[in-house]
Amino acid sequence: MKKNSVFLLTLCANIGLFYSRFARPALRNQTLWFSKNAVISDINGQACLMFRVANIRKSEIIEARIKLVCGFMHKNRRGHMEYQFKTLNLSHSREIILAMPWTIVHPITKSN
């Protein structure tokens, strides 16, 4: 009975180690490619910030969503510098299948 328990525990540990070795997600720099340059261009009379994202995996990424956050330093009332983050609006932030390169477009307005 004791031998069976030890064998079962060892088997479960080995299966867990084997699975964890192959189930690790790849690093983000090995799955997505971001363009090195962002461009500001005019689209239908609206200035827009644009950059591209591409999937470099062999498989497709399903239900991809994008959120663009701008971080900047801001002086508070006491004169100390602090970080502030603002989520920027995107023209298309819906869920997509990332099978082809995707151009991210942020319309530039006076409020942002």
N, CA, C and O atoms as a GROMACS GRO file, in nm:
protein
  448
    1MET      N    1   0.082  -0.119   0.000
    1MET     CA    2   0.000   0.000   0.000
    1MET      C    3   0.087   0.126   0.000
    1MET      O    4   0.058   0.223  -0.070
    2LYS      N    5   0.194   0.122   0.082
    2LYS     CA    6   0.284   0.235   0.091
    2LYS      C    7   0.358   0.257  -0.040
    2LYS      O    8   0.377   0.370  -0.083
    3LYS      N    9   0.400   0.148  -0.104
    3LYS     CA   10   0.472   0.157  -0.232
    3LYS      C   11   0.382   0.217  -0.339
    3LYS      O   12   0.428   0.297  -0.420
    4ASN      N   13   0.256   0.180  -0.341
    4ASN     CA   14   0.163   0.234  -0.439
    4ASN      C   15   0.145   0.384  -0.421
    4ASN      O   16   0.139   0.458  -0.519
    5SER      N   17   0.136   0.428  -0.298
    5SER     CA   18   0.118   0.570  -0.270
    5SER      C   19   0.241   0.649  -0.313
    5SER      O   20   0.228   0.756  -0.373
    6VAL      N   21   0.359   0.597  -0.283
    6VAL     CA   22   0.484   0.665  -0.323
    6VAL      C   23   0.496   0.668  -0.475
    6VAL      O   24   0.535   0.770  -0.532
    7PHE      N   25   0.463   0.558  -0.540
    7PHE     CA   26   0.468   0.553  -0.686
    7PHE      C   27   0.372   0.654  -0.747
    7PHE      O   28   0.408   0.726  -0.840
    8LEU      N   29   0.250   0.661  -0.695
    8LEU     CA   30   0.149   0.753  -0.747
    8LEU      C   31   0.192   0.898  -0.726
    8LEU      O   32   0.175   0.981  -0.815
    9LEU      N   33   0.246   0.929  -0.610
    9LEU     CA   34   0.294   1.064  -0.581
    9LEU      C   35   0.409   1.102  -0.674
    9LEU      O   36   0.413   1.214  -0.725
   10THR      N   37   0.503   1.009  -0.696
   10THR     CA   38   0.615   1.035  -0.786
   10THR      C   39   0.567   1.053  -0.929
   10THR      O   40   0.615   1.140  -1.001
   11LEU      N   41   0.472   0.971  -0.971
   11LEU     CA   42   0.417   0.983  -1.106
   11LEU      C   43   0.349   1.118  -1.126
   11LEU      O   44   0.370   1.182  -1.228
   12CYS      N   45   0.270   1.160  -1.030
   12CYS     CA   46   0.201   1.290  -1.039
   12CYS      C   47   0.302   1.406  -1.044
   12CYS      O   48   0.284   1.501  -1.120
   13ALA      N   49   0.406   1.397  -0.962
   13ALA     CA   50   0.508   1.502  -0.962
   13ALA      C   51   0.579   1.508  -1.097
   13ALA      O   52   0.603   1.617  -1.149
   14ASN      N   53   0.611   1.394  -1.154
   14ASN     CA   54   0.678   1.391  -1.285
   14ASN      C   55   0.588   1.445  -1.395
   14ASN      O   56   0.634   1.518  -1.483
   15ILE      N   57   0.462   1.408  -1.392
   15ILE     CA   58   0.368   1.460  -1.492
   15ILE      C   59   0.355   1.612  -1.478
   15ILE      O   60   0.352   1.683  -1.578
   16GLY      N   61   0.348   1.660  -1.355
   16GLY     CA   62   0.339   1.804  -1.331
   16GLY      C   63   0.462   1.878  -1.382
   16GLY      O   64   0.448   1.983  -1.445
   17LEU      N   65   0.580   1.826  -1.357
   17LEU     CA   66   0.703   1.888  -1.405
   17LEU      C   67   0.710   1.885  -1.557
   17LEU      O   68   0.750   1.984  -1.619
   18PHE      N   69   0.673   1.774  -1.617
   18PHE     CA   70   0.673   1.762  -1.763
   18PHE      C   71   0.575   1.861  -1.826
   18PHE      O   72   0.609   1.929  -1.923
   19TYR      N   73   0.454   1.871  -1.770
   19TYR     CA   74   0.354   1.962  -1.825
   19TYR      C   75   0.397   2.107  -1.809
   19TYR      O   76   0.381   2.187  -1.901
   20SER      N   77   0.452   2.141  -1.693
   20SER     CA   78   0.492   2.280  -1.671
   20SER      C   79   0.605   2.322  -1.764
   20SER      O   80   0.617   2.439  -1.799
   21ARG      N   81   0.688   2.227  -1.802
   21ARG     CA   82   0.798   2.257  -1.894
   21ARG      C   83   0.747   2.297  -2.032
   21ARG      O   84   0.800   2.388  -2.094
   22PHE      N   85   0.645   2.229  -2.080
   22PHE     CA   86   0.595   2.255  -2.214
   22PHE      C   87   0.475   2.347  -2.219
   22PHE      O   88   0.436   2.391  -2.327
   23ALA      N   89   0.415   2.379  -2.107
   23ALA     CA   90   0.296   2.463  -2.106
   23ALA      C   91   0.327   2.609  -2.079
   23ALA      O   92   0.236   2.691  -2.071
   24ARG      N   93   0.453   2.642  -2.064
   24ARG     CA   94   0.489   2.782  -2.038
   24ARG      C   95   0.458   2.867  -2.160
   24ARG      O   96   0.487   2.827  -2.273
   25PRO      N   97   0.399   2.985  -2.138
   25PRO     CA   98   0.376   3.073  -2.252
   25PRO      C   99   0.508   3.132  -2.301
   25PRO      O  100   0.601   3.150  -2.223
   26ALA      N  101   0.514   3.160  -2.428
   26ALA     CA  102   0.634   3.221  -2.484
   26ALA      C  103   0.642   3.367  -2.440
   26ALA      O  104   0.541   3.428  -2.406
   27LEU      N  105   0.761   3.420  -2.441
   27LEU     CA  106   0.776   3.560  -2.405
   27LEU      C  107   0.705   3.648  -2.507
   27LEU      O  108   0.692   3.610  -2.624
   28ARG      N  109   0.660   3.764  -2.462
   28ARG     CA  110   0.583   3.853  -2.551
   28ARG      C  111   0.665   3.895  -2.672
   28ARG      O  112   0.609   3.912  -2.780
   29ASN      N  113   0.796   3.911  -2.656
   29ASN     CA  114   0.877   3.951  -2.772
   29ASN      C  115   0.896   3.838  -2.872
   29ASN      O  116   0.951   3.859  -2.980
   30GLN      N  117   0.850   3.718  -2.837
   30GLN     CA  118   0.855   3.606  -2.930
   30GLN      C  119   0.718   3.577  -2.991
   30GLN      O  120   0.705   3.483  -3.070
   31THR      N  121   0.617   3.655  -2.955
   31THR     CA  122   0.483   3.630  -3.007
   31THR      C  123   0.426   3.749  -3.084
   31THR      O  124   0.352   3.730  -3.180
   32LEU      N  125   0.460   3.870  -3.044
   32LEU     CA  126   0.409   3.989  -3.111
   32LEU      C  127   0.524   4.077  -3.157
   32LEU      O  128   0.628   4.086  -3.092
   33TRP      N  129   0.503   4.142  -3.269
   33TRP     CA  130   0.599   4.236  -3.324
   33TRP      C  131   0.532   4.371  -3.330
   33TRP      O  132   0.425   4.385  -3.388
   34PHE      N  133   0.595   4.472  -3.270
   34PHE     CA  134   0.545   4.609  -3.274
   34PHE      C  135   0.634   4.689  -3.367
   34PHE      O  136   0.756   4.670  -3.368
   35SER      N  137   0.574   4.780  -3.444
   35SER     CA  138   0.654   4.863  -3.533
   35SER      C  139   0.746   4.952  -3.450
   35SER      O  140   0.711   4.993  -3.340
   36LYS      N  141   0.864   4.980  -3.504
   36LYS     CA  142   0.961   5.062  -3.431
   36LYS      C  143   0.923   5.210  -3.434
   36LYS      O  144   0.962   5.286  -3.345
   37ASN      N  145   0.848   5.250  -3.534
   37ASN     CA  146   0.811   5.390  -3.550
   37ASN      C  147   0.660   5.406  -3.546
   37ASN      O  148   0.586   5.325  -3.602
   38ALA      N  149   0.615   5.510  -3.480
   38ALA     CA  150   0.474   5.549  -3.483
   38ALA      C  151   0.462   5.667  -3.579
   38ALA      O  152   0.556   5.744  -3.595
   39VAL      N  153   0.347   5.681  -3.642
   39VAL     CA  154   0.326   5.784  -3.743
   39VAL      C  155   0.205   5.867  -3.705
   39VAL      O  156   0.105   5.813  -3.658
   40ILE      N  157   0.214   5.997  -3.726
   40ILE     CA  158   0.096   6.083  -3.713
   40ILE      C  159   0.054   6.121  -3.853
   40ILE      O  160   0.133   6.178  -3.929
   41SER      N  161  -0.070   6.090  -3.887
   41SER     CA  162  -0.120   6.114  -4.022
   41SER      C  163  -0.264   6.167  -4.014
   41SER      O  164  -0.330   6.158  -3.910
   42ASP      N  165  -0.308   6.222  -4.124
   42ASP     CA  166  -0.442   6.278  -4.134
   42ASP      C  167  -0.536   6.174  -4.196
   42ASP      O  168  -0.513   6.129  -4.308
   43ILE      N  169  -0.642   6.137  -4.123
   43ILE     CA  170  -0.743   6.045  -4.174
   43ILE      C  171  -0.877   6.115  -4.168
   43ILE      O  172  -0.927   6.144  -4.059
   44ASN      N  173  -0.936   6.141  -4.282
   44ASN     CA  174  -1.065   6.210  -4.292
   44ASN      C  175  -1.067   6.341  -4.213
   44ASN      O  176  -1.164   6.369  -4.143
   45GLY      N  177  -0.960   6.419  -4.224
   45GLY     CA  178  -0.953   6.548  -4.156
   45GLY      C  179  -0.920   6.539  -4.008
   45GLY      O  180  -0.922   6.641  -3.939
   46GLN      N  181  -0.889   6.423  -3.958
   46GLN     CA  182  -0.857   6.402  -3.816
   46GLN      C  183  -0.713   6.354  -3.805
   46GLN      O  184  -0.675   6.257  -3.869
   47ALA      N  185  -0.633   6.422  -3.723
   47ALA     CA  186  -0.496   6.377  -3.699
   47ALA      C  187  -0.501   6.250  -3.615
   47ALA      O  188  -0.574   6.243  -3.516
   48CYS      N  189  -0.423   6.150  -3.655
   48CYS     CA  190  -0.424   6.020  -3.587
   48CYS      C  191  -0.283   5.970  -3.565
   48CYS      O  192  -0.196   5.985  -3.651
   49LEU      N  193  -0.261   5.909  -3.449
   49LEU     CA  194  -0.136   5.840  -3.418
   49LEU      C  195  -0.156   5.694  -3.458
   49LEU      O  196  -0.255   5.632  -3.420
   50MET      N  197  -0.062   5.640  -3.534
   50MET     CA  198  -0.076   5.502  -3.583
   50MET      C  199   0.053   5.424  -3.565
   50MET      O  200   0.163   5.478  -3.581
   51PHE      N  201   0.038   5.297  -3.532
   51PHE     CA  202   0.148   5.203  -3.532
   51PHE      C  203   0.092   5.065  -3.562
   51PHE      O  204  -0.029   5.045  -3.560
   52ARG      N  205   0.181   4.970  -3.590
   52ARG     CA  206   0.135   4.837  -3.631
   52ARG      C  207   0.178   4.730  -3.532
   52ARG      O  208   0.281   4.740  -3.466
   53VAL      N  209   0.093   4.626  -3.524
   53VAL     CA  210   0.119   4.508  -3.442
   53VAL      C  211   0.099   4.387  -3.532
   53VAL      O  212   0.003   4.380  -3.608
   54ALA      N  213   0.191   4.292  -3.521
   54ALA     CA  214   0.179   4.170  -3.602
   54ALA      C  215   0.206   4.049  -3.514
   54ALA      O  216   0.286   4.054  -3.420
   55ASN      N  217   0.140   3.941  -3.546
   55ASN     CA  218   0.158   3.813  -3.479
   55ASN      C  219   0.271   3.739  -3.549
   55ASN      O  220   0.267   3.722  -3.671
   56ILE      N  221   0.372   3.695  -3.475
   56ILE     CA  222   0.482   3.622  -3.538
   56ILE      C  223   0.482   3.475  -3.498
   56ILE      O  224   0.578   3.403  -3.522
   57ARG      N  225   0.372   3.432  -3.436
   57ARG     CA  226   0.358   3.290  -3.404
   57ARG      C  227   0.313   3.215  -3.528
   57ARG      O  228   0.269   3.275  -3.626
   58LYS      N  229   0.323   3.084  -3.523
   58LYS     CA  230   0.272   3.002  -3.632
   58LYS      C  231   0.120   2.991  -3.625
   58LYS      O  232   0.054   2.967  -3.726
   59SER      N  233   0.064   3.008  -3.506
   59SER     CA  234  -0.081   2.999  -3.488
   59SER      C  235  -0.141   3.138  -3.476
   59SER      O  236  -0.070   3.236  -3.453
   60GLU      N  237  -0.272   3.146  -3.491
   60GLU     CA  238  -0.342   3.274  -3.482
   60GLU      C  239  -0.370   3.308  -3.336
   60GLU      O  240  -0.384   3.220  -3.252
   61ILE      N  241  -0.380   3.437  -3.309
   61ILE     CA  242  -0.422   3.484  -3.177
   61ILE      C  243  -0.570   3.520  -3.191
   61ILE      O  244  -0.605   3.606  -3.271
   62ILE      N  245  -0.654   3.456  -3.113
   62ILE     CA  246  -0.798   3.477  -3.122
   62ILE      C  247  -0.844   3.568  -3.009
   62ILE      O  248  -0.791   3.560  -2.898
   63GLU      N  249  -0.940   3.653  -3.037
   63GLU     CA  250  -0.997   3.748  -2.942
   63GLU      C  251  -0.892   3.844  -2.888
   63GLU      O  252  -0.886   3.869  -2.767
   64ALA      N  253  -0.810   3.898  -2.976
   64ALA     CA  254  -0.709   3.995  -2.935
   64ALA      C  255  -0.776   4.130  -2.910
   64ALA      O  256  -0.862   4.173  -2.986
   65ARG      N  257  -0.736   4.193  -2.802
   65ARG     CA  258  -0.784   4.326  -2.768
   65ARG      C  259  -0.664   4.415  -2.742
   65ARG      O  260  -0.559   4.367  -2.699
   66ILE      N  261  -0.679   4.543  -2.768
   66ILE     CA  262  -0.570   4.637  -2.747
   66ILE      C  263  -0.615   4.748  -2.655
   66ILE      O  264  -0.729   4.794  -2.663
   67LYS      N  265  -0.525   4.792  -2.568
   67LYS     CA  266  -0.550   4.905  -2.479
   67LYS      C  267  -0.424   4.989  -2.483
   67LYS      O  268  -0.315   4.939  -2.454
   68LEU      N  269  -0.437   5.114  -2.518
   68LEU     CA  270  -0.323   5.204  -2.531
   68LEU      C  271  -0.321   5.298  -2.411
   68LEU      O  272  -0.418   5.370  -2.387
   69VAL      N  273  -0.211   5.297  -2.336
   69VAL     CA  274  -0.199   5.378  -2.216
   69VAL      C  275  -0.079   5.471  -2.231
   69VAL      O  276   0.030   5.427  -2.269
   70CYS      N  277  -0.100   5.598  -2.202
   70CYS     CA  278   0.006   5.698  -2.208
   70CYS      C  279   0.049   5.730  -2.064
   70CYS      O  280  -0.034   5.762  -1.980
   71GLY      N  281   0.177   5.722  -2.039
   71GLY     CA  282   0.229   5.754  -1.906
   71GLY      C  283   0.316   5.879  -1.913
   71GLY      O  284   0.397   5.893  -2.005
   72PHE      N  285   0.298   5.968  -1.818
   72PHE     CA  286   0.378   6.090  -1.817
   72PHE      C  287   0.396   6.138  -1.673
   72PHE      O  288   0.321   6.099  -1.584
   73MET      N  289   0.497   6.221  -1.653
   73MET     CA  290   0.523   6.276  -1.520
   73MET      C  291   0.447   6.406  -1.504
   73MET      O  292   0.435   6.485  -1.598
   74HIS      N  293   0.395   6.428  -1.384
   74HIS     CA  294   0.312   6.544  -1.358
   74HIS      C  295   0.351   6.600  -1.221
   74HIS      O  296   0.376   6.524  -1.127
   75LYS      N  297   0.357   6.732  -1.209
   75LYS     CA  298   0.390   6.794  -1.080
   75LYS      C  299   0.262   6.811  -1.000
   75LYS      O  300   0.167   6.874  -1.048
   76ASN      N  301   0.259   6.756  -0.879
   76ASN     CA  302   0.138   6.767  -0.796
   76ASN      C  303   0.136   6.901  -0.722
   76ASN      O  304   0.224   6.984  -0.742
   77ARG      N  305   0.035   6.921  -0.637
   77ARG     CA  306   0.018   7.050  -0.567
   77ARG      C  307   0.134   7.083  -0.474
   77ARG      O  308   0.166   7.200  -0.453
   78ARG      N  309   0.197   6.979  -0.419
   78ARG     CA  310   0.310   7.001  -0.328
   78ARG      C  311   0.442   7.019  -0.402
   78ARG      O  312   0.546   7.039  -0.339
   79GLY      N  313   0.439   7.013  -0.533
   79GLY     CA  314   0.560   7.033  -0.612
   79GLY      C  315   0.639   6.906  -0.638
   79GLY      O  316   0.748   6.912  -0.696
   80HIS      N  317   0.588   6.792  -0.595
   80HIS     CA  318   0.655   6.664  -0.619
   80HIS      C  319   0.613   6.608  -0.754
   80HIS      O  320   0.499   6.624  -0.798
   81MET      N  321   0.708   6.542  -0.819
   81MET     CA  322   0.678   6.479  -0.948
   81MET      C  323   0.614   6.343  -0.922
   81MET      O  324   0.662   6.266  -0.838
   82GLU      N  325   0.508   6.313  -0.995
   82GLU     CA  326   0.443   6.183  -0.985
   82GLU      C  327   0.402   6.138  -1.124
   82GLU      O  328   0.384   6.218  -1.215
   83TYR      N  329   0.389   6.007  -1.138
   83TYR     CA  330   0.349   5.950  -1.266
   83TYR      C  331   0.197   5.952  -1.278
   83TYR      O  332   0.126   5.926  -1.181
   84GLN      N  333   0.150   5.984  -1.396
   84GLN     CA  334   0.008   5.978  -1.427
   84GLN      C  335  -0.008   5.894  -1.552
   84GLN      O  336   0.074   5.899  -1.643
   85PHE      N  337  -0.116   5.816  -1.555
   85PHE     CA  338  -0.144   5.730  -1.670
   85PHE      C  339  -0.283   5.762  -1.722
   85PHE      O  340  -0.377   5.781  -1.645
   86LYS      N  341  -0.294   5.766  -1.854
   86LYS     CA  342  -0.422   5.795  -1.918
   86LYS      C  343  -0.446   5.694  -2.029
   86LYS      O  344  -0.359   5.672  -2.114
   87THR      N  345  -0.563   5.632  -2.028
   87THR     CA  346  -0.600   5.539  -2.134
   87THR      C  347  -0.645   5.620  -2.255
   87THR      O  348  -0.733   5.705  -2.244
   88LEU      N  349  -0.586   5.593  -2.369
   88LEU     CA  350  -0.618   5.665  -2.491
   88LEU      C  351  -0.725   5.591  -2.570
   88LEU      O  352  -0.729   5.468  -2.573
   89ASN      N  353  -0.811   5.668  -2.634
   89ASN     CA  354  -0.916   5.610  -2.717
   89ASN      C  355  -0.857   5.556  -2.846
   89ASN      O  356  -0.762   5.613  -2.901
   90LEU      N  357  -0.913   5.447  -2.893
   90LEU     CA  358  -0.871   5.388  -3.019
   90LEU      C  359  -0.990   5.382  -3.114
   90LEU      O  360  -1.104   5.371  -3.071
   91SER      N  361  -0.961   5.390  -3.243
   91SER     CA  362  -1.070   5.383  -3.339
   91SER      C  363  -1.129   5.242  -3.345
   91SER      O  364  -1.248   5.226  -3.368
   92HIS      N  365  -1.046   5.139  -3.324
   92HIS     CA  366  -1.091   5.000  -3.324
   92HIS      C  367  -1.021   4.927  -3.211
   92HIS      O  368  -0.903   4.893  -3.222
   93SER      N  369  -1.092   4.902  -3.103
   93SER     CA  370  -1.032   4.828  -2.992
   93SER      C  371  -1.108   4.698  -2.968
   93SER      O  372  -1.092   4.634  -2.864
   94ARG      N  373  -1.189   4.660  -3.064
   94ARG     CA  374  -1.272   4.540  -3.049
   94ARG      C  375  -1.187   4.414  -3.053
   94ARG      O  376  -1.068   4.419  -3.084
   95GLU      N  377  -1.248   4.304  -3.022
   95GLU     CA  378  -1.179   4.176  -3.027
   95GLU      C  379  -1.167   4.132  -3.173
   95GLU      O  380  -1.264   4.134  -3.249
   96ILE      N  381  -1.047   4.092  -3.209
   96ILE     CA  382  -1.022   4.048  -3.347
   96ILE      C  383  -0.941   3.919  -3.345
   96ILE      O  384  -0.894   3.875  -3.240
   97ILE      N  385  -0.927   3.860  -3.460
   97ILE     CA  386  -0.835   3.748  -3.478
   97ILE      C  387  -0.709   3.806  -3.540
   97ILE      O  388  -0.712   3.861  -3.650
   98LEU      N  389  -0.600   3.794  -3.469
   98LEU     CA  390  -0.475   3.856  -3.513
   98LEU      C  391  -0.400   3.759  -3.604
   98LEU      O  392  -0.300   3.699  -3.565
   99ALA      N  393  -0.452   3.746  -3.726
   99ALA     CA  394  -0.388   3.660  -3.825
   99ALA      C  395  -0.302   3.741  -3.920
   99ALA      O  396  -0.206   3.690  -3.978
  100MET      N  397  -0.336   3.868  -3.937
  100MET     CA  398  -0.262   3.959  -4.024
  100MET      C  399  -0.219   4.079  -3.940
  100MET      O  400  -0.274   4.100  -3.832
  101PRO      N  401  -0.123   4.157  -3.988
  101PRO     CA  402  -0.082   4.276  -3.912
  101PRO      C  403  -0.200   4.371  -3.891
  101PRO      O  404  -0.287   4.385  -3.977
  102TRP      N  405  -0.202   4.434  -3.776
  102TRP     CA  406  -0.312   4.522  -3.737
  102TRP      C  407  -0.255   4.661  -3.716
  102TRP      O  408  -0.157   4.677  -3.643
  103THR      N  409  -0.315   4.762  -3.778
  103THR     CA  410  -0.274   4.901  -3.758
  103THR      C  411  -0.360   4.961  -3.647
  103THR      O  412  -0.482   4.967  -3.659
  104ILE      N  413  -0.295   5.004  -3.540
  104ILE     CA  414  -0.362   5.065  -3.426
  104ILE      C  415  -0.373   5.213  -3.455
  104ILE      O  416  -0.273   5.277  -3.488
  105VAL      N  417  -0.495   5.269  -3.444
  105VAL     CA  418  -0.518   5.409  -3.476
  105VAL      C  419  -0.578   5.480  -3.356
  105VAL      O  420  -0.683   5.440  -3.305
  106HIS      N  421  -0.510   5.586  -3.310
  106HIS     CA  422  -0.560   5.670  -3.201
  106HIS      C  423  -0.589   5.808  -3.257
  106HIS      O  424  -0.497   5.880  -3.296
  107PRO      N  425  -0.719   5.850  -3.262
  107PRO     CA  426  -0.752   5.984  -3.307
  107PRO      C  427  -0.704   6.088  -3.206
  107PRO      O  428  -0.736   6.079  -3.087
  108ILE      N  429  -0.627   6.185  -3.251
  108ILE     CA  430  -0.574   6.289  -3.162
  108ILE      C  431  -0.676   6.402  -3.153
  108ILE      O  432  -0.716   6.460  -3.255
  109THR      N  433  -0.718   6.432  -3.031
  109THR     CA  434  -0.814   6.542  -3.007
  109THR      C  435  -0.754   6.638  -2.906
  109THR      O  436  -0.647   6.612  -2.851
  110LYS      N  437  -0.822   6.749  -2.882
  110LYS     CA  438  -0.773   6.848  -2.785
  110LYS      C  439  -0.773   6.794  -2.643
  110LYS      O  440  -0.692   6.836  -2.561
  111SER      N  441  -0.863   6.700  -2.613
  111SER     CA  442  -0.873   6.647  -2.477
  111SER      C  443  -0.761   6.548  -2.444
  111SER      O  444  -0.740   6.517  -2.327
  112ASN      N  445  -0.691   6.498  -2.543
  112ASN     CA  446  -0.583   6.403  -2.513
  112ASN      C  447  -0.455   6.446  -2.579
  112ASN      O  448  -0.353   6.379  -2.566
   0.00000   0.00000   0.00000
